Amino acid sequence: MKLKKLIKDTFAIWLIMVLIAISIFFLIGCPLAAVVLIVIAIVCNVVDPLDREEIQIKYFRGSIPIGKISVGDWIDLRAAERVEIKKGEYYLIPLGVGMILPHGYEAHVLPRSSTPSKFGIILANSMGIIDNSYSGDNDEWKFPAIAIRDTVIEKGDRIAQFRIMKNQPRIDFERVLHLNKKSRGGIGSTGRR
């Protein structure tokens, strides 16, 4: 299904650009303009604005649907229930969504930059990684929170954000006795400034 859509989108771009090139050639008799448009068609095919990944998403407990993002690459996630947490406590805050990620991708979930100051929580595991296999009907995404003060998070509060990333390629390790590069001198060896 995805391959058919990609072929259809690519074909549509090529068809439009070729038709425009032919029209310009016949209207003004300018072969240079036709060649320029064909080059543009090739560039559009390489840097395709329609090149998108499709994600199937399930909403739990009447969660607010995720909207289109207008600025930035990260997509906001919201608390799916009201939560009261005391300072120092740990709580898995449900985010109200589950997804089937595209093949070969994983999701990286992080707090929004304002989450600690606005909501008094930090992410317990520093960064959440959601594997492609975590995509069952009951696999709701959660935010493992530690409260840095007594706090209340309301249902619908934007506490996290995510983006999808390609999985790491397969890696083979080759054992060697020496690494043939100059040693830098340890952690923090580049100095303070």
Secondary structure, DSSP 8 states (H G I E B T S, - for coil): -HHHHHHHHHHHHHHHHHHHHHHHHHHH--HHHHHHHHHHHHHHHHS-TT-----EEEE-TT--------SSS-EEEE-SS-EEE-TT-EEEEE-SEEEE--TTEEEEEEE-TTHHHHH-EEETTSSEEE-TT--STT---EEEEEESSSEEE-TT-EEEEEEEEE----------S---S----STTTT---
